[in-house]
């Protein structure tokens, strides 16, 4: 579906949705020397209508002309003349002949968001953000058992059917240490997955206590 919309109305609407930390611009690619035709929140980059196309805009234009599937680029880093880093995304808008005609660009200063993120991180216990999962929360005991079983099997690069007897014995010992066999039914389930008999599994368990 093709639609027509005023460029300044489009950028004003998007900027109003995203807020003052996001600059929204439209470039007219028919004149790269003064391509910027509509802008909102231009205070972020210091640009005004009549500014030239950026280096990335020129590169994306060439890429789009060479490969028709190039239509947008998301969340890349850009830098203002004052050295402020922004998070940017660009969409190429094509004309009725499927040729690049314009670019819609959104450039966001994440400084306040990052400051908020840092403040929240300081409220957490030290190193909590880097810790791996140590607990699985579920209302189903069967789900808990399946999580234990899966987490242990994921430590092995081969499937149970290719494991040696020693490796299967090690899996059983690991599962025992995780408390899996205190959950009803998981002796049989584990034996089936490891392709061993239940007596063999109990023998592995007995050898782990010796």
Secondary structure as the mmCIF struct_conf table of DSSP 4:
data_model
#
loop_
_struct_conf.conf_type_id
_struct_conf.id
_struct_conf.beg_label_comp_id
_struct_conf.beg_label_asym_id
_struct_conf.beg_label_seq_id
_struct_conf.end_label_comp_id
_struct_conf.end_label_asym_id
_struct_conf.end_label_seq_id
HELX_RH_AL_P HELX_RH_AL_P1 UNK A 7 UNK A 18
TURN_TY1_P TURN_TY1_P1 UNK A 20 UNK A 21
STRN STRN1 UNK A 22 UNK A 28
TURN_TY1_P TURN_TY1_P2 UNK A 29 UNK A 30
HELX_RH_3T_P HELX_RH_3T_P1 UNK A 32 UNK A 34
STRN STRN2 UNK A 36 UNK A 40
BEND BEND1 UNK A 41 UNK A 41
HELX_RH_3T_P HELX_RH_3T_P2 UNK A 42 UNK A 44
TURN_TY1_P TURN_TY1_P3 UNK A 45 UNK A 46
TURN_TY1_P TURN_TY1_P4 UNK A 49 UNK A 50
HELX_LH_PP_P HELX_LH_PP_P1 UNK A 51 UNK A 54
HELX_RH_AL_P HELX_RH_AL_P2 UNK A 55 UNK A 66
TURN_TY1_P TURN_TY1_P5 UNK A 68 UNK A 69
STRN STRN3 UNK A 72 UNK A 79
TURN_TY1_P TURN_TY1_P6 UNK A 81 UNK A 82
STRN STRN4 UNK A 85 UNK A 94
TURN_TY1_P TURN_TY1_P7 UNK A 96 UNK A 97
BEND BEND2 UNK A 98 UNK A 98
STRN STRN5 UNK A 100 UNK A 108
HELX_RH_AL_P HELX_RH_AL_P3 UNK A 111 UNK A 123
BEND BEND3 UNK A 124 UNK A 124
HELX_LH_PP_P HELX_LH_PP_P2 UNK A 125 UNK A 125
TURN_TY1_P TURN_TY1_P8 UNK A 126 UNK A 127
HELX_RH_3T_P HELX_RH_3T_P3 UNK A 128 UNK A 130
HELX_LH_PP_P HELX_LH_PP_P3 UNK A 131 UNK A 133
BEND BEND4 UNK A 139 UNK A 139
HELX_RH_AL_P HELX_RH_AL_P4 UNK A 141 UNK A 153
TURN_TY1_P TURN_TY1_P9 UNK A 154 UNK A 155
BEND BEND5 UNK A 156 UNK A 158
HELX_RH_3T_P HELX_RH_3T_P4 UNK A 160 UNK A 162
HELX_RH_AL_P HELX_RH_AL_P5 UNK A 165 UNK A 177
TURN_TY1_P TURN_TY1_P10 UNK A 178 UNK A 179
HELX_RH_3T_P HELX_RH_3T_P5 UNK A 180 UNK A 182
BEND BEND6 UNK A 183 UNK A 183
TURN_TY1_P TURN_TY1_P11 UNK A 184 UNK A 185
HELX_RH_AL_P HELX_RH_AL_P6 UNK A 186 UNK A 194
TURN_TY1_P TURN_TY1_P12 UNK A 195 UNK A 195
HELX_RH_AL_P HELX_RH_AL_P7 UNK A 198 UNK A 208
TURN_TY1_P TURN_TY1_P13 UNK A 209 UNK A 209
#
